[in-house]
Amino acid sequence: FKDALNEYAYAAELAGLDYKFSNSVYGLHLTIKGYNSTQIILLEK
């Protein structure tokens, strides 16, 4: 899954965003950190 996002992840890191995937008993957990105005772009991808 992370490999599929590499194209977007590099640009996101340059824009000051960071993301992390982790697993939990409820499924996949996604954490996004950075500027609020640009988080939605990464999340939509």
Secondary structure, DSSP 8 states (H G I E B T S, - for coil): -TGGGHHHHHHHHHTT-EEEEEEETTEEEEEEES-HHHHHHHHH-
